Amino acid sequence: MTNRVRSQRHPAQGWLSPRRGGQIALGLLLSALLLWLTLRRIDMGEVGQALQAARWGFLIPAVLTYFIDLGSRSWRWSVLLRPVKRLTWRDLYSVVTIGYMGNMLLPARLGELVRVGVLHRRGVAASAALGSIATERVLDGLTTVGILLIASGFLPRPAWLAAGLTTVTVLFVGALLALGLLLAFRPVVIARLVPVAARFPRTRRPIGWMDQFLDGLGALRNPRLVASAIAIGLLAWTFSMLEYYWVFRAFALPVGFVGTFFAVSAVGLSTAIPSAPGYVGAFEFAGVAVLGALGVASASAFSAVVLLHLLQIVPVTVAGLFCAWREGLSLTPR
């Protein structure tokens, strides 16, 4: 069944279809609201003073660390894709870079679907790529929650953070259990759907896509692959922490390594919600709130967060556009 549908166009390839209009509109509205809530309590004069006093030399290691972080995330994805196709981190680095560029230019994390489309050109079925990304997102979320729980044990924990941690923990654990159940009952489900596909030909393609999606979840069957993915994920978040650390050093913020791990994890979770291109609004809101909980003044926090955000948007967008040009890709939907 999988082979019969592999050449067919998958819905994920129409990543700017009208059906996503509601999600995109919700993300834009939410981003605008969060950005307004952030800006209304910021003194822009103090922000300007903080930017003038910043030590810009620290931005060089911050940018370098960011691209090393992309390499570690490419490595982790290669591990999760191993049951589908063996690819090295070098094979996937440009794919990940293009996907991140897509998230910076497109709303509602549509860069993930751009990543699916580019990987499909390398011979991986679109649904299988989606399955591997779903696995990646869930494991990444659980890793982030774990970092937050450990880091918050050494720091003051606001009431809103305790409630939020409980909620996201339940969500990610539930998502992992759901994916595990899909895999566990796969033989039964597919066996029951094969006669349906034979009787109703129009169901063959969606059933085939589901079968391929379950292929993409295959790493969850292998404890060694899961352990490797989690370990590499921790390495990736360490590089993310170092990027934040260099920017915080540029502004002389009183945030140590534990506080920086705390900040990068909280901001990372905020980017999971639907938002405007580049997570504008959600990124600033979460960053200022977390740094405020660590005792950083709002103007200094906003200055550091905005500069950090620009360091994530601009370099990866330029690199992603270059990689897309080399691949012969266009962001214009067809």
Secondary structure, 3 states (H helix, E strand, C coil): CHHHHCCCCCHHHCCCCHHHHHHHHHHHHHHHHHHHHHHCCCCHHHHHHHHHHCCHHHHHHHHHHHHHHHHHHHHHHHHHCCCCCCCCHHHHHHHHHHHHHHHHHCCCCCHHHHHHHHHHCCCCCHHHHHHHHHHHHHHHHHHHHHHHHHHHCCCCCCHHHHHHHHHHHHHHHHHHHHHHHHHHCHHHHHHHHHHHHHHCHHHHHHHHHHHHHHHHCHHHHCHHHHHHHHHHHHHHHHHHHHHHHHHHHHCCCCCCHHHHHHHHHHHHHHCCCCCCHHHCCHHHHHHHHHHHHCCCCHHHHHHHHHHHHHHHHHHHHHHHHHHHHHHCCCCCCC
